[in-house]
Amino acid sequence: MRASPNRSVVCRQPVFISLILLALFMAILLAGAGLRRARLNRSGQAAYPAEGLAINFLDVGQGAATLLSYGNEHFLIDSGDAAQFPGLWAQLAPKLQGELKVILATHYDADHIGGLASLLEQVRPQLLLGPDYAGDTETYQELQTAMLALQLQLTVPDRGYRFSLGRAEVQLLVPPAYDYQDDNDCSLAAMITLDSIRILIMGDQSSQREAELIAEGRDLKADVLLLAHHGSAYSSSAAFLAAVRPTFAVISCGQANDYGHPAAQTLERLAGQGVRLFRTDLQGAVYCMSDGQKLYWDKTPIELPEQAETVFSRRTLDIGGISGYNIIRGLIR
């Protein structure tokens, strides 16, 4: 490979008392899991912090697209499949009131860059980043044609490449070379840090590339992990999850997709490490905001069947000074 160019029931009193006791038990269980509900504001709505890093795991079916925003600065990672572009744009347009600072194409598979050519016709980023190899698909050629017509250049980041997003810092995890047999392993990843909170966004890396990241001695610890390759059995190895030690994970995939994503083995590995999971195929777009100390979510994590209360209790000892997580029902932008 060579360098490329240019998502009311009435009860009897004993039953009522039992319900109260059950509610108290559930509240204690959630507290033990490092979760607590946000306080309501005067309008009766749960409130996000006045300022912070917003993370939108967008719903693009069988694909991936993640928008990170700090104030009026926006950073988009991938753009889903071309057929999903109308839905992608419907999710992005209300949010891009400010400046689209950076677009990152993790790699050149259609389910990650298929919507990019159409997106570039709607909004022009300051910087377009991507890996240093040439795709051999029609989708890749369409992107090259759009870039040429719009006079946009693709920037290939060096290893250790960093940039700021408001108060947050973004560091790209770049492979040492682009000579992998599987183009998925050419994927770029992004580690986003805001004070004590870290979010790791993967591409389609296999367990081979994950092992290389571990061997490189990188600090991979992250509070939130977007799993590689939509929860494939061949990614998110036990060793990699142990290195990242995420409290929360997100899988971006489509309903009843032809690939069987996420794989049962991957779900078992997540359950074994007590990770709380969100899935776009079951929950739609997932929104999260951080003030640098806590994470505020718009949805409740999916409890995996294999997970036990003792697993969650053990993980609360490992949250690294984060005082709590807030589950906020109802998406507030």
N, C-alpha and C positions, 0 to 999 in steps of 0.2 A: 504494500500500500504506500501511496505517496501523498505528499502534502496537497490539500485541496485549495482551489481558488476561492477568487472572489466567491382539568373536573366539581246519684245519692240514694245511697241505700239506707233504709231504716233497719237497725239491728237491735237485738236484745243487748242488755248491758254487758254480760260476760263476753260476748263477741266483740263489742266495742272496745272493752279493755284489752282483749287479746290483740286487736288491731293496733292499739297504741303501743303495746309491748313489742309487737313485730316491727313497727316503725322505729322505735327506739333502738332495737337490735340492728336494723339496717343502717341507721345513722352511725352507730358505733363501728359497724363493719366498714363503712365508707371512710370514716376517720382513720381507722387502722390501715386503710389502703393508701393513705396519703392524699385523700380526696376530701374536699369540703365544698359546700354550695356557696355561691356568692351571695352577698347581701343584696336586697332589693333597694332601688332608689325610690324617690318619692312618687314616681309615676307607676311604681309596681313592677318595673322591669329590672332584670339583672344587669349590672353595669360593668363594662370593661374598663380597664385603666384609661386615664385621659391621654396617655402617650405610651407608645410601645411598638413592638414589632408584630405585625399582623402576618399570619401564615394561612394562605388559602390553598388547601389541597383540592383542586378543582375536579369536577365530575366530567370526564371526557370519555366515558365508556372504557373500552379495552385500550388503554393508553395512559399517558401521564402528562400532567401540567400543574405546576405549582407557582403561585404568585406570592412573593414576599414583599411587604410594604412597610416603610417607616415614614410616616407623614406623607409627603408628596413624592417620595422616591420609591420607585417600584422595580423589582427584579423578577423576571419571569424565567422559570426553568422548564423547558420543553413546551409543546403546544398541541399534543394529542394528534389524532388522525385527521386527515383532510375532511372526511365525512362528518366529523364532530365539530368542525369550525363554527357553524352558527351557534351551537350551544356554548362553545368556548367564548366566543365574542360576547354573547349575552351575559356571561359571568364576568368578563373582564371590563367591558365598556363602562359600567357604573363606577368601577374602582379606579380607572386610569384618569383621574381628574388632574393629576400632576404629571410628572415626568417619568416616562419609561426609561429608566437609566440603563438597564442591561437585560439582554436576552441571552440565555445560555442554552444551547443545544447539547444535551449530554452526549448524544451520538446520533447517527443518521437513519435510524429505523423509522418507518412510516408512522408508527403509533406514538412517536415522540416528536417528530418534526413535520408531520403531514399538514398541520394547520399553519405552519410558519410562513409560507409564501403568501397566503391570504392575509395573515396578520400584519405582515410588513406593509401591505397596501393600506392598512388602517392606521397604523402607528409606527413611527420611526424611532428606534432606540438610539441612545448615544453610542452604545457599544453592543456588538453582536459577537458572541464567543462560541467556539466549537472546537472539537478535536481535530487533529492533524492527519486525517485520512480522507480519501475520496470514496463516497458511496457509489454503489453500482446499480441503484434503483431509479425508477422514473421519478419518485418523490424527491430524491436528491437532486436530480437534474432540474426539476421544477423550481426548487429552491435556488439553484445557481442562476437560473434564468431571471427569477424575481430580483435577486441581488444585483445582477448586471443592469436590469432595467431601472432599478432604484438607485444605482450607483452606491451600493453598500458593500463594505469590505468585511470579511470574516476575520476576526482576530483569534489566533491560536495562542492560548495562555501558556506561559512557562510553568514549570513545576514550582509550587509555592505561591502562585499568583494570588494576590489579595486585592480587595477593594472595600470601600465603606458603603453602608446603606443606612443613612441616618447615623445613630449611635452604634449600630451593629457592624460587625466585621464579617466579611465573606472570604473564606479561603477555599480555593479549588484544589481538589485532589486529582492530580494529573498523572497518567501512567508514564513510566520511564521511556517507553517507545510505543509505536503504533503498529507492531508487527505480530499481533496476536492472530491466531487462526480464526478465532471467532470475533467479529467486529464488536460484539457486545462488551468484550473486555477492553475495548478502546474507550469506553464511556468515561466521561468526566463526572466527578462527584463534587458536592459543595457542602462545606461545614460553615454554618452561620452561628455566630456567637454574639450574644448580648448579655454582658455582665456574667452571671453564673449560669445562664441558660444556653444550651447548645442544641442545634438542629442539624442532622445529617441527611442530605438528600442524595440518594443513589440514582444510578441510571439503570443499565441492564447487566451489570457486572456479574460474572459467575463466581462460584466459590474459589476458583483459581485466582482471580484478581483480588478477591477479598483476602485470601491468604497472603498475597504480596503486600497489601496495605498493612497487614499485621506485622509482616516481616520487616517492613520499612521502619518500624519503631514509631509510627505515628500515634499521637494521642487521639484515639477514635471515640472516646467517651462522649456520648450524646444523650440528652434527655428525650429527644424525639428522633425517630428514624423512619424515613420513607424507604421501605424495603426495595431492594433491587429486583428488577425483572418481575414486578407485579406479584411477588410472592411465589415465584417459581421454586420447585424442589431443588434446583441446582444453584440457588443463591441463598443468602442469609443462613450460612452454616452455623452450627453450634459454636464453633470457635470465634466466628465473626460477631455473633450476638454477645458472646462473653466479653469480647473486646470493647464493644460499643456500650453494653449494659444499658439499653434504653429503658426508660420507664414507660414510654408510649411508643407505639409503632403505627404506621399508616400503610395500608396496601391500596394502591390505585389500580383497579381492574374493572372489567365490564361484567354485567350480569350474565350468568350462564355462558361464559366465553368458551370458545373452542379449545383453549389450551389447558383448561382445568385449573386456572389460577383463582385463588391461591391453592397451593398444593397442601394436602393433608400433613405431609412431613414438616412443612414450614410452620403450619399452625401448631403442631406438636412441639416444635422447638421453641416457639414463642411462649407457649403455655408452660413449658418446663422451666423457663427463666422468669415467669411471672410478669410478662410484658402485657400491658393493657393495649388493646387493639381497636383501631378504627378502619373501616373498609368503605370505599366509595361505591362498590357494587351494591352494598346493603344499605348504606346510609346517605348516599349522595355526597355532595361536596362537604368537606370537613373544614371548619374554621377554628383557628387557634390564635390567641394573642398573648404576648409576654411583655411584662414590664422589666424583665431582666432578672427577676427573682422567682416569679410564679408563672404558671401556664394557665390560661383561661380558655376553656373549650366550649363549643356550642352544642356538643353532643356527648352522650354517655358512652364510654368504651364498651365494646362487645366483650362479654365474659366468655372466654373459651371453655368448653366443657371439661377439659382436663385440669383446669386450674382449681386449686384449693385455697381456702381462706388462709391457711398457714403460709402459702407461697406469697400472697400479697402482704401479709404481716411482716415476713422476712424482708421483703423489698423495701419497706418503709425505712429500714435502717440504712439504706444505701442511696438516699436521694441527695446527698452531698450539700446539706445546708439549705435546700429549698424548703420553705416553711409549709407549703401546701399547694394543692392544685384545685382549681375551681371548675366545676361543671356548670355551664350556663346554658339553660334550655332556650331555644329560640335564637336564631341568628340575628345579631345586631351589628350593623356596619357603621 
